[in-house]
Amino acid sequence: MATLQDKKSANTAKKRPKSPKEKGISFGVKMWIFFMLMFGFLGYSTVLSILFGVVGGVAAGLIYAWWHITDVPEQTPASDAQRTLAYVTDQRSKIKENPDFKR
């Protein structure tokens, strides 16, 4: 017979880490409940407490999820506009250094 500790170790081995999106959703729900209760204690009506709680929970969840994103954006090559700007800047600096410079 498997002991209770063996079952716990088997359950913990199966869990995968939560993504920032999943963590943000759970945090947003917690903040929704918190804001809803606090607005209720402050004397707001039930409908407004729920509405403001939803707004606060969504905002808190989005901020939490954004804050915990670990992906590094890819470095993109210079765009045509940046290359054109670099070319024009180079041409202007050459003209300033040498007024007789031909393009």
The first five atom37 places (N, CA, C, CB, O) and aatype in JSON, in Angstrom:
{
  "aatype": [12, 0, 16, 10, 5, 3, 11, 11, 15, 0, 2, 16, 0, 11, 11, 1, 14, 11, 15, 14, 11, 6, 11, 7, 9, 15, 13, 7, 19, 11, 12, 17, 9, 13, 13, 12, 10, 12, 13, 7, 13, 10, 7, 18, 15, 16, 19, 10, 15, 9, 10, 13, 7, 19, 19, 7, 7, 19, 0, 0, 7, 10, 9, 18, 0, 17, 17, 8, 9, 16, 3, 19, 14, 6, 5, 16, 14, 0, 15, 3, 0, 5, 1, 16, 10, 0, 18, 19, 16, 3, 5, 1, 15, 11, 9, 11, 6, 2, 14, 3, 13, 11, 1],
  "atom_mask": [
    [1, 1, 1, 1, 1],
    [1, 1, 1, 1, 1],
    [1, 1, 1, 1, 1],
    [1, 1, 1, 1, 1],
    [1, 1, 1, 1, 1],
    [1, 1, 1, 1, 1],
    [1, 1, 1, 1, 1],
    [1, 1, 1, 1, 1],
    [1, 1, 1, 1, 1],
    [1, 1, 1, 1, 1],
    [1, 1, 1, 1, 1],
    [1, 1, 1, 1, 1],
    [1, 1, 1, 1, 1],
    [1, 1, 1, 1, 1],
    [1, 1, 1, 1, 1],
    [1, 1, 1, 1, 1],
    [1, 1, 1, 1, 1],
    [1, 1, 1, 1, 1],
    [1, 1, 1, 1, 1],
    [1, 1, 1, 1, 1],
    [1, 1, 1, 1, 1],
    [1, 1, 1, 1, 1],
    [1, 1, 1, 1, 1],
    [1, 1, 1, 0, 1],
    [1, 1, 1, 1, 1],
    [1, 1, 1, 1, 1],
    [1, 1, 1, 1, 1],
    [1, 1, 1, 0, 1],
    [1, 1, 1, 1, 1],
    [1, 1, 1, 1, 1],
    [1, 1, 1, 1, 1],
    [1, 1, 1, 1, 1],
    [1, 1, 1, 1, 1],
    [1, 1, 1, 1, 1],
    [1, 1, 1, 1, 1],
    [1, 1, 1, 1, 1],
    [1, 1, 1, 1, 1],
    [1, 1, 1, 1, 1],
    [1, 1, 1, 1, 1],
    [1, 1, 1, 0, 1],
    [1, 1, 1, 1, 1],
    [1, 1, 1, 1, 1],
    [1, 1, 1, 0, 1],
    [1, 1, 1, 1, 1],
    [1, 1, 1, 1, 1],
    [1, 1, 1, 1, 1],
    [1, 1, 1, 1, 1],
    [1, 1, 1, 1, 1],
    [1, 1, 1, 1, 1],
    [1, 1, 1, 1, 1],
    [1, 1, 1, 1, 1],
    [1, 1, 1, 1, 1],
    [1, 1, 1, 0, 1],
    [1, 1, 1, 1, 1],
    [1, 1, 1, 1, 1],
    [1, 1, 1, 0, 1],
    [1, 1, 1, 0, 1],
    [1, 1, 1, 1, 1],
    [1, 1, 1, 1, 1],
    [1, 1, 1, 1, 1],
    [1, 1, 1, 0, 1],
    [1, 1, 1, 1, 1],
    [1, 1, 1, 1, 1],
    [1, 1, 1, 1, 1],
    [1, 1, 1, 1, 1],
    [1, 1, 1, 1, 1],
    [1, 1, 1, 1, 1],
    [1, 1, 1, 1, 1],
    [1, 1, 1, 1, 1],
    [1, 1, 1, 1, 1],
    [1, 1, 1, 1, 1],
    [1, 1, 1, 1, 1],
    [1, 1, 1, 1, 1],
    [1, 1, 1, 1, 1],
    [1, 1, 1, 1, 1],
    [1, 1, 1, 1, 1],
    [1, 1, 1, 1, 1],
    [1, 1, 1, 1, 1],
    [1, 1, 1, 1, 1],
    [1, 1, 1, 1, 1],
    [1, 1, 1, 1, 1],
    [1, 1, 1, 1, 1],
    [1, 1, 1, 1, 1],
    [1, 1, 1, 1, 1],
    [1, 1, 1, 1, 1],
    [1, 1, 1, 1, 1],
    [1, 1, 1, 1, 1],
    [1, 1, 1, 1, 1],
    [1, 1, 1, 1, 1],
    [1, 1, 1, 1, 1],
    [1, 1, 1, 1, 1],
    [1, 1, 1, 1, 1],
    [1, 1, 1, 1, 1],
    [1, 1, 1, 1, 1],
    [1, 1, 1, 1, 1],
    [1, 1, 1, 1, 1],
    [1, 1, 1, 1, 1],
    [1, 1, 1, 1, 1],
    [1, 1, 1, 1, 1],
    [1, 1, 1, 1, 1],
    [1, 1, 1, 1, 1],
    [1, 1, 1, 1, 1],
    [1, 1, 1, 1, 1]
  ],
  "atom_positions": [
    [[0.82, -1.19, 0.0], [0.0, 0.0, 0.0], [0.87, 1.26, 0.0], [-0.94, -0.01, 1.2], [1.87, 1.33, 0.71]],
    [[0.48, 2.21, -0.79], [1.24, 3.45, -0.87], [0.91, 4.32, 0.33], [0.94, 4.21, -2.2], [-0.24, 4.42, 0.76]],
    [[1.93, 4.93, 0.85], [1.72, 5.79, 2.01], [1.27, 7.17, 1.53], [3.01, 5.91, 2.87], [1.33, 7.49, 0.35]],
    [[0.84, 7.97, 2.48], [0.35, 9.31, 2.16], [1.48, 10.17, 1.61], [-0.25, 9.96, 3.41], [1.26, 10.99, 0.72]],
    [[2.67, 10.0, 2.14], [3.81, 10.79, 1.68], [4.17, 10.44, 0.23], [5.02, 10.57, 2.6], [4.56, 11.32, -0.53]],
    [[4.06, 9.17, -0.15], [4.33, 8.77, -1.53], [3.33, 9.41, -2.49], [4.28, 7.23, -1.67], [3.7, 9.83, -3.59]],
    [[2.06, 9.48, -2.08], [1.05, 10.11, -2.91], [1.32, 11.6, -3.09], [-0.34, 9.9, -2.31], [1.16, 12.14, -4.18]],
    [[1.75, 12.26, -2.01], [2.05, 13.7, -2.09], [3.22, 13.96, -3.03], [2.37, 14.26, -0.71], [3.19, 14.89, -3.83]],
    [[4.25, 13.13, -2.94], [5.42, 13.34, -3.8], [5.06, 13.06, -5.26], [6.59, 12.44, -3.36], [5.61, 13.7, -6.16]],
    [[4.16, 12.12, -5.52], [3.73, 11.84, -6.89], [2.91, 13.0, -7.45], [2.91, 10.53, -6.94], [3.03, 13.34, -8.62]],
    [[2.07, 13.61, -6.6], [1.25, 14.74, -7.06], [2.11, 15.97, -7.33], [0.19, 15.08, -6.02], [1.84, 16.7, -8.29]],
    [[3.12, 16.22, -6.53], [3.95, 17.4, -6.73], [4.85, 17.24, -7.94], [4.79, 17.68, -5.48], [5.23, 18.24, -8.56]],
    [[5.18, 16.03, -8.29], [6.04, 15.81, -9.46], [5.28, 16.06, -10.76], [6.59, 14.38, -9.45], [5.9, 16.4, -11.77]],
    [[3.96, 15.91, -10.76], [3.16, 16.08, -11.97], [2.85, 17.53, -12.28], [1.89, 15.31, -11.84], [2.54, 17.85, -13.42]],
    [[2.93, 18.42, -11.29], [2.55, 19.81, -11.5], [3.58, 20.53, -12.36], [2.39, 20.52, -10.15], [4.79, 20.38, -12.17]],
    [[3.07, 21.29, -13.3], [3.97, 22.1, -14.13], [3.89, 23.54, -13.63], [3.59, 22.0, -15.65], [2.89, 23.93, -13.03]],
    [[4.91, 24.32, -13.86], [4.87, 25.7, -13.38], [3.81, 26.5, -14.14], [6.26, 26.37, -13.54], [3.58, 26.28, -15.33]],
    [[3.18, 27.41, -13.45], [2.13, 28.23, -14.06], [2.75, 29.33, -14.91], [1.21, 28.83, -12.98], [3.81, 29.87, -14.59]],
    [[2.07, 29.64, -15.98], [2.53, 30.73, -16.84], [2.14, 32.06, -16.2], [1.93, 30.61, -18.28], [1.27, 32.1, -15.34]],
    [[2.78, 33.16, -16.62], [2.41, 34.46, -16.06], [0.94, 34.8, -16.3], [3.28, 35.55, -16.67], [0.32, 35.49, -15.49]],
    [[0.38, 34.31, -17.41], [-1.02, 34.57, -17.7], [-1.92, 33.9, -16.67], [-1.38, 34.08, -19.12], [-2.87, 34.51, -16.17]],
    [[-1.62, 32.63, -16.34], [-2.41, 31.91, -15.34], [-2.27, 32.55, -13.97], [-1.98, 30.43, -15.28], [-3.25, 32.67, -13.23]],
    [[-1.04, 32.96, -13.62], [-0.83, 33.63, -12.34], [-1.57, 34.96, -12.28], [0.65, 33.84, -12.09], [-2.12, 35.33, -11.25]],
    [[-1.58, 35.67, -13.41], [-2.27, 36.95, -13.47], [-3.77, 36.8, -13.29], [0.0, 0.0, 0.0], [-4.41, 37.62, -12.64]],
    [[-4.34, 35.73, -13.86], [-5.77, 35.49, -13.72], [-6.11, 35.19, -12.27], [-6.23, 34.33, -14.63], [-7.07, 35.73, -11.73]],
    [[-5.33, 34.33, -11.62], [-5.63, 33.99, -10.23], [-5.43, 35.21, -9.32], [-4.75, 32.81, -9.75], [-6.2, 35.41, -8.38]],
    [[-4.41, 36.01, -9.6], [-4.19, 37.22, -8.8], [-5.32, 38.21, -9.04], [-2.82, 37.86, -9.15], [-5.76, 38.88, -8.1]],
    [[-5.79, 38.33, -10.28], [-6.88, 39.24, -10.59], [-8.17, 38.86, -9.87], [0.0, 0.0, 0.0], [-8.9, 39.74, -9.41]],
    [[-8.45, 37.57, -9.78], [-9.64, 37.12, -9.06], [-9.52, 37.46, -7.58], [-9.86, 35.59, -9.25], [-10.48, 37.91, -6.96]],
    [[-8.34, 37.25, -7.02], [-8.13, 37.59, -5.61], [-8.31, 39.09, -5.37], [-6.72, 37.15, -5.15], [-8.91, 39.49, -4.38]],
    [[-7.78, 39.9, -6.28], [-7.91, 41.35, -6.14], [-9.36, 41.79, -6.35], [-7.0, 42.06, -7.13], [-9.8, 42.76, -5.73]],
    [[-10.09, 41.11, -7.23], [-11.5, 41.43, -7.43], [-12.26, 41.24, -6.12], [-12.1, 40.54, -8.54], [-13.03, 42.11, -5.72]],
    [[-12.04, 40.12, -5.47], [-12.71, 39.86, -4.2], [-12.29, 40.9, -3.16], [-12.4, 38.43, -3.69], [-13.13, 41.41, -2.41]],
    [[-11.0, 41.21, -3.11], [-10.5, 42.2, -2.15], [-11.16, 43.56, -2.39], [-8.96, 42.32, -2.25], [-11.69, 44.16, -1.46]],
    [[-11.12, 44.05, -3.64], [-11.7, 45.35, -3.94], [-13.21, 45.36, -3.7], [-11.4, 45.74, -5.39], [-13.76, 46.34, -3.19]],
    [[-13.87, 44.27, -4.06], [-15.31, 44.2, -3.87], [-15.66, 44.32, -2.38], [-15.86, 42.88, -4.45], [-16.57, 45.05, -2.01]],
    [[-14.94, 43.6, -1.54], [-15.19, 43.68, -0.11], [-14.86, 45.06, 0.46], [-14.39, 42.62, 0.62], [-15.61, 45.59, 1.28]],
    [[-13.74, 45.63, 0.02], [-13.35, 46.94, 0.55], [-14.33, 48.03, 0.13], [-11.94, 47.29, 0.08], [-14.66, 48.9, 0.94]],
    [[-14.8, 48.0, -1.11], [-15.79, 48.99, -1.53], [-17.09, 48.78, -0.78], [-16.02, 48.92, -3.05], [-17.79, 49.74, -0.46]],
    [[-17.43, 47.53, -0.49], [-18.62, 47.25, 0.31], [-18.48, 47.81, 1.72], [0.0, 0.0, 0.0], [-19.43, 48.39, 2.25]],
    [[-17.3, 47.63, 2.32], [-17.07, 48.17, 3.67], [-17.05, 49.7, 3.67], [-15.76, 47.64, 4.23], [-17.37, 50.31, 4.69]],
    [[-16.68, 50.3, 2.56], [-16.66, 51.76, 2.48], [-18.05, 52.35, 2.26], [-15.75, 52.2, 1.36], [-18.22, 53.57, 2.27]],
    [[-19.05, 51.49, 2.05], [-20.42, 51.96, 1.96], [-20.97, 52.08, 0.56], [0.0, 0.0, 0.0], [-22.06, 52.61, 0.37]],
    [[-20.24, 51.62, -0.44], [-20.75, 51.66, -1.81], [-21.86, 50.62, -1.96], [-19.61, 51.4, -2.84], [-21.92, 49.65, -1.2]],
    [[-22.73, 50.84, -2.93], [-23.81, 49.88, -3.16], [-23.2, 48.56, -3.67], [-24.85, 50.44, -4.18], [-22.05, 48.51, -4.09]],
    [[-23.99, 47.52, -3.62], [-23.51, 46.2, -4.02], [-23.1, 46.18, -5.48], [-24.58, 45.15, -3.76], [-22.08, 45.6, -5.84]],
    [[-23.92, 46.8, -6.33], [-23.63, 46.8, -7.77], [-22.32, 47.54, -8.05], [-24.8, 47.45, -8.56], [-21.48, 47.06, -8.81]],
    [[-22.16, 48.71, -7.43], [-20.92, 49.47, -7.64], [-19.71, 48.74, -7.05], [-21.04, 50.86, -7.03], [-18.63, 48.78, -7.62]],
    [[-19.88, 48.09, -5.93], [-18.78, 47.33, -5.34], [-18.32, 46.22, -6.27], [-19.19, 46.74, -4.0], [-17.12, 46.01, -6.45]],
    [[-19.28, 45.52, -6.87], [-18.94, 44.45, -7.81], [-18.28, 45.04, -9.04], [-20.19, 43.65, -8.2], [-17.26, 44.52, -9.51]],
    [[-18.84, 46.11, -9.58], [-18.3, 46.73, -10.79], [-16.88, 47.26, -10.56], [-19.22, 47.86, -11.26], [-15.97, 46.97, -11.34]],
    [[-16.69, 48.02, -9.5], [-15.35, 48.55, -9.21], [-14.38, 47.43, -8.86], [-15.42, 49.57, -8.06], [-13.19, 47.52, -9.17]],
    [[-14.88, 46.38, -8.23], [-14.03, 45.23, -7.93], [-13.55, 44.54, -9.19], [0.0, 0.0, 0.0], [-12.39, 44.14, -9.27]],
    [[-14.44, 44.41, -10.17], [-14.05, 43.8, -11.45], [-13.0, 44.65, -12.14], [-15.29, 43.62, -12.37], [-12.0, 44.13, -12.64]],
    [[-13.23, 45.96, -12.17], [-12.27, 46.86, -12.83], [-10.91, 46.77, -12.13], [-12.79, 48.32, -12.82], [-9.87, 46.66, -12.79]],
    [[-10.92, 46.83, -10.81], [-9.66, 46.74, -10.06], [-8.98, 45.39, -10.22], [0.0, 0.0, 0.0], [-7.76, 45.32, -10.32]],
    [[-9.77, 44.32, -10.24], [-9.21, 42.98, -10.4], [-8.6, 42.76, -11.77], [0.0, 0.0, 0.0], [-7.53, 42.16, -11.89]],
    [[-9.27, 43.25, -12.81], [-8.73, 43.11, -14.17], [-7.44, 43.91, -14.3], [-9.76, 43.6, -15.23], [-6.45, 43.43, -14.85]],
    [[-7.45, 45.13, -13.77], [-6.24, 45.96, -13.85], [-5.09, 45.32, -13.09], [-6.52, 47.37, -13.3], [-3.97, 45.26, -13.6]],
    [[-5.35, 44.84, -11.89], [-4.3, 44.21, -11.09], [-3.79, 42.94, -11.75], [-4.82, 43.9, -9.68], [-2.58, 42.67, -11.74]],
    [[-4.69, 42.15, -12.32], [-4.28, 40.91, -12.99], [-3.42, 41.18, -14.21], [0.0, 0.0, 0.0], [-2.42, 40.49, -14.44]],
    [[-3.8, 42.19, -15.01], [-3.0, 42.54, -16.19], [-1.61, 43.04, -15.8], [-3.72, 43.59, -17.02], [-0.61, 42.67, -16.42]],
    [[-1.57, 43.88, -14.79], [-0.27, 44.39, -14.33], [0.59, 43.26, -13.8], [-0.45, 45.47, -13.26], [1.78, 43.19, -14.1]],
    [[0.0, 42.37, -13.02], [0.75, 41.25, -12.46], [1.3, 40.35, -13.57], [-0.14, 40.44, -11.5], [2.46, 39.95, -13.53]],
    [[0.45, 40.03, -14.55], [0.89, 39.16, -15.65], [1.98, 39.84, -16.47], [-0.31, 38.79, -16.56], [2.96, 39.2, -16.85]],
    [[1.82, 41.13, -16.73], [2.83, 41.86, -17.5], [4.15, 41.93, -16.74], [2.34, 43.28, -17.83], [5.22, 41.8, -17.33]],
    [[4.07, 42.12, -15.44], [5.26, 42.28, -14.62], [6.09, 41.0, -14.59], [4.87, 42.69, -13.2], [7.32, 41.06, -14.45]],
    [[5.45, 39.84, -14.72], [6.15, 38.56, -14.59], [6.47, 37.89, -15.92], [5.32, 37.64, -13.77], [6.84, 36.72, -15.94]],
    [[6.35, 38.6, -17.01], [6.73, 38.04, -18.31], [8.24, 37.97, -18.38], [6.16, 38.88, -19.49], [8.93, 38.95, -18.1]],
    [[8.77, 36.8, -18.74], [10.22, 36.62, -18.77], [10.76, 36.48, -20.18], [10.6, 35.4, -17.97], [11.97, 36.34, -20.36]],
    [[9.91, 36.52, -21.19], [10.37, 36.39, -22.57], [11.19, 37.61, -22.97], [9.18, 36.22, -23.53], [10.83, 38.74, -22.65]],
    [[12.28, 37.35, -23.65], [13.13, 38.43, -24.13], [12.78, 38.67, -25.6], [14.65, 38.09, -23.95], [12.8, 37.73, -26.4]],
    [[12.45, 39.91, -25.96], [12.1, 40.14, -27.36], [13.3, 39.94, -28.28], [11.53, 41.54, -27.55], [14.44, 40.18, -27.89]],
    [[13.02, 39.49, -29.49], [14.08, 39.27, -30.46], [14.62, 40.6, -30.96], [13.58, 38.41, -31.64], [13.88, 41.58, -31.07]],
    [[15.91, 40.63, -31.25], [16.51, 41.83, -31.83], [16.22, 41.82, -33.32], [18.04, 41.9, -31.55], [16.59, 40.88, -34.02]],
    [[15.58, 42.85, -33.79], [15.26, 42.93, -35.21], [16.34, 43.71, -35.95], [13.88, 43.59, -35.41], [16.94, 44.62, -35.38]],
    [[16.59, 43.37, -37.18], [17.58, 44.14, -37.95], [17.07, 45.54, -38.18], [17.89, 43.45, -39.29], [15.87, 45.82, -38.07]],
    [[17.98, 46.42, -38.5], [17.62, 47.81, -38.71], [16.6, 47.92, -39.85], [18.86, 48.66, -39.01], [16.74, 47.28, -40.89]],
    [[15.61, 48.73, -39.64], [14.59, 48.9, -40.67], [15.12, 49.81, -41.78], [13.3, 49.49, -40.07], [16.18, 50.42, -41.65]],
    [[14.38, 49.87, -42.86], [14.77, 50.72, -43.98], [14.85, 52.18, -43.56], [13.78, 50.56, -45.14], [15.75, 52.91, -43.99]],
    [[13.92, 52.61, -42.73], [13.93, 54.0, -42.28], [15.18, 54.31, -41.47], [12.67, 54.31, -41.46], [15.77, 55.38, -41.63]],
    [[15.58, 53.38, -40.61], [16.78, 53.61, -39.8], [18.02, 53.63, -40.68], [16.92, 52.53, -38.73], [18.92, 54.45, -40.47]],
    [[18.08, 52.74, -41.68], [19.22, 52.73, -42.59], [19.26, 54.01, -43.42], [19.17, 51.5, -43.51], [20.34, 54.57, -43.66]],
    [[18.1, 54.47, -43.87], [18.03, 55.7, -44.65], [18.47, 56.88, -43.79], [16.61, 55.92, -45.2], [19.2, 57.75, -44.25]],
    [[18.02, 56.92, -42.55], [18.41, 57.99, -41.65], [19.91, 57.97, -41.4], [17.66, 57.88, -40.32], [20.56, 59.01, -41.36]],
    [[20.46, 56.79, -41.23], [21.91, 56.68, -41.03], [22.65, 57.16, -42.27], [22.3, 55.22, -40.7], [23.68, 57.83, -42.15]],
    [[22.15, 56.84, -43.44], [22.78, 57.27, -44.7], [22.74, 58.78, -44.82], [22.09, 56.62, -45.91], [23.74, 59.41, -45.15]],
    [[21.58, 59.37, -44.55], [21.44, 60.82, -44.65], [22.33, 61.52, -43.62], [19.97, 61.25, -44.46], [22.95, 62.54, -43.93]],
    [[22.39, 60.99, -42.43], [23.25, 61.57, -41.39], [24.71, 61.52, -41.82], [23.06, 60.83, -40.06], [25.45, 62.48, -41.64]],
    [[25.11, 60.4, -42.38], [26.49, 60.26, -42.86], [26.78, 61.27, -43.98], [26.75, 58.82, -43.37], [27.84, 61.9, -43.98]],
    [[25.87, 61.42, -44.91], [26.05, 62.37, -46.01], [26.14, 63.8, -45.48], [24.9, 62.26, -47.0], [26.98, 64.57, -45.95]],
    [[25.31, 64.16, -44.53], [25.34, 65.52, -43.97], [26.65, 65.78, -43.24], [24.16, 65.74, -43.01], [27.22, 66.87, -43.35]],
    [[27.13, 64.78, -42.49], [28.39, 64.99, -41.78], [29.55, 65.16, -42.77], [28.68, 63.81, -40.81], [30.46, 65.94, -42.52]],
    [[29.51, 64.43, -43.87], [30.56, 64.59, -44.88], [30.49, 65.97, -45.53], [30.43, 63.5, -45.96], [31.53, 66.58, -45.81]],
    [[29.27, 66.47, -45.77], [29.11, 67.8, -46.37], [29.61, 68.88, -45.41], [27.63, 68.07, -46.75], [30.25, 69.84, -45.83]],
    [[29.32, 68.72, -44.11], [29.78, 69.71, -43.14], [31.3, 69.71, -43.03], [29.16, 69.44, -41.77], [31.91, 70.77, -42.88]],
    [[31.9, 68.54, -43.1], [33.37, 68.45, -43.01], [34.04, 69.01, -44.26], [33.8, 66.99, -42.8], [35.08, 69.66, -44.19]],
    [[33.42, 68.74, -45.41], [34.01, 69.15, -46.67], [32.92, 69.77, -47.56], [34.7, 67.94, -47.38], [32.13, 69.04, -48.17]],
    [[32.85, 71.08, -47.64], [31.79, 71.72, -48.41], [31.85, 71.38, -49.9], [31.85, 73.23, -48.22], [30.84, 71.51, -50.6]],
    [[32.99, 70.96, -50.41], [33.11, 70.63, -51.82], [32.74, 69.17, -52.11], [34.52, 70.9, -52.3], [32.93, 68.69, -53.22]],
    [[32.22, 68.46, -51.1], [31.86, 67.04, -51.25], [30.74, 66.89, -52.26], [31.45, 66.43, -49.89], [29.71, 67.57, -52.18]],
    [[30.95, 65.97, -53.22], [29.94, 65.69, -54.25], [29.16, 64.45, -53.84], [30.6, 65.5, -55.66], [29.74, 63.48, -53.37]],
    [[27.87, 64.5, -54.02], [27.02, 63.37, -53.66], [27.0, 62.32, -54.68], [25.65, 63.81, -53.42], [26.33, 61.3, -54.51]]
  ]
}
